[in-house]
């Protein structure tokens, strides 16, 4: 069993190597939007709105927004890679047709995509974190060491949503619908832009979003709020969503990659 | 470049079976792509799968390494069930899929290094192996070229290199030379033949009868997902369509019918009437009776067998 796991993991790692090989060819073009977007948001909303908003729980609006930017990077990195990115590999480039004739199986393909999503999000989330630190937006500077881990954890269930979309859409244009009706609401309503504490309905619904739990973990660490109960709650649910969505995505991808 | 049409079979009679299929069935919804397919391939054999588009060739090939999950019957490859344990099988085979499926974002060398990794080729052994295979396929000047810049023939050759990286025991070729120019086709045939001479097993699908005759010890003809004929190319011809074929213009149709003997067969190909008779003398006599020379007069070949068994040999008045 452990041997089987080691072999499987090794093969999944080859998928990561493959993705990295393609990714690094266009490194600047690949890396810039995921960093430019949060920078732009922070400038427009953080700097722009801060004077009008005043303080939220003792934080300036820019400080409030900061951890959400890490989450945003992780979400978009993971979702776009596993939706458009995976779909193009599967449909237009037939990457898996040849890959699946080697010892790599669908399980390793999916595991590889999750690993790759984790690593990319960790790197990007960490980079955004350093940027926030330099801007003086982290009340708890040590959070910068936690950001890669939380970003990576957050990326896996978000990537699973992307894989599910890839397995279910009938053509590439339908990702736009998934984005507009699922990803955008998750993004705008998960506490990145405003606190949900006093909104009973939204506060409950949002518990169903893995993104929200990641956002909260990032916020608690960035703001230096050590609340073990809340951390356990969000971490637990994040892992639960990771397992559930990850397995569901795997089942769906098996169905689409084998006939 | 010479290819011996009668290259001796490397198959040892009674050698162990590599592929064993018993009543293999595959349904896509209501459509039965494979219905009770039986076949066996032994070590060292080259077996050709022939059949019209949609006969189930690619579906069956997919079943061999678990890309397609059969819905009925028993199937083993190297003694393993591909639906249960595909990795055990995939470690020992190489596939040239119908679409090359090369990684377009990478160069030739990057593609091959990546696949050597996938196949678990030892790191030190990988580079010399890749270089050797690229040289064999006359691709060594393209090592740093991105895949998108390669011609169709080069991509095909590279897909061959990729399939051979791990020195597989079984090579599966899905329409290996479709759309290739004659020079590349000959190069590929030569490689398949030398690979076979090393005692390896090959399964190939093709629409080219000539290719099947050159490469294969044994032909299996599929139609509508079942085997309709099997045997060595020559034996199949002698069994199914023995004799000679004369082709005449359509105008002679009525007169040929009048002259037709019980041991002859009349069939149509396009706007031409074909007569098959056991002896060439029968057809020479028919020419005299009709007062014309046949457009073509030839021994029966594999294409005749194929057309007959797949029902594509159009019947009278069709």
HADDOCK unambig.tbl for C-alpha pairs under 7 A between the chains (distance, minus, plus):
assign (segid A and resid 11 and name CA) (segid B and resid 118 and name CA) 6.77 0.50 0.50
assign (segid A and resid 14 and name CA) (segid B and resid 118 and name CA) 6.45 0.50 0.50
assign (segid A and resid 18 and name CA) (segid B and resid 114 and name CA) 6.76 0.50 0.50
assign (segid A and resid 22 and name CA) (segid B and resid 105 and name CA) 5.79 0.50 0.50
assign (segid A and resid 22 and name CA) (segid B and resid 106 and name CA) 6.42 0.50 0.50
assign (segid A and resid 93 and name CA) (segid B and resid 101 and name CA) 6.67 0.50 0.50
assign (segid A and resid 94 and name CA) (segid B and resid 101 and name CA) 5.17 0.50 0.50
assign (segid A and resid 95 and name CA) (segid B and resid 101 and name CA) 5.82 0.50 0.50
assign (segid A and resid 95 and name CA) (segid B and resid 102 and name CA) 6.87 0.50 0.50
assign (segid A and resid 95 and name CA) (segid B and resid 103 and name CA) 6.09 0.50 0.50
assign (segid A and resid 97 and name CA) (segid B and resid 101 and name CA) 6.41 0.50 0.50
assign (segid A and resid 98 and name CA) (segid B and resid 101 and name CA) 5.69 0.50 0.50
assign (segid A and resid 101 and name CA) (segid B and resid 65 and name CA) 6.78 0.50 0.50
assign (segid A and resid 101 and name CA) (segid B and resid 90 and name CA) 6.20 0.50 0.50
assign (segid A and resid 101 and name CA) (segid B and resid 95 and name CA) 6.42 0.50 0.50
assign (segid A and resid 102 and name CA) (segid B and resid 90 and name CA) 5.51 0.50 0.50
assign (segid A and resid 102 and name CA) (segid B and resid 91 and name CA) 6.67 0.50 0.50
assign (segid A and resid 102 and name CA) (segid B and resid 118 and name CA) 6.27 0.50 0.50
assign (segid A and resid 102 and name CA) (segid B and resid 119 and name CA) 5.85 0.50 0.50
assign (segid A and resid 103 and name CA) (segid B and resid 87 and name CA) 4.91 0.50 0.50
assign (segid A and resid 103 and name CA) (segid B and resid 90 and name CA) 5.17 0.50 0.50
assign (segid A and resid 103 and name CA) (segid B and resid 91 and name CA) 5.47 0.50 0.50
assign (segid A and resid 103 and name CA) (segid B and resid 118 and name CA) 6.75 0.50 0.50
assign (segid A and resid 103 and name CA) (segid B and resid 119 and name CA) 6.31 0.50 0.50
assign (segid A and resid 104 and name CA) (segid B and resid 118 and name CA) 6.86 0.50 0.50
assign (segid A and resid 258 and name CA) (segid B and resid 67 and name CA) 4.88 0.50 0.50
assign (segid A and resid 258 and name CA) (segid B and resid 68 and name CA) 5.47 0.50 0.50
assign (segid A and resid 258 and name CA) (segid B and resid 69 and name CA) 6.99 0.50 0.50
assign (segid A and resid 259 and name CA) (segid B and resid 67 and name CA) 6.54 0.50 0.50
assign (segid A and resid 259 and name CA) (segid B and resid 68 and name CA) 4.69 0.50 0.50
assign (segid A and resid 259 and name CA) (segid B and resid 69 and name CA) 6.05 0.50 0.50
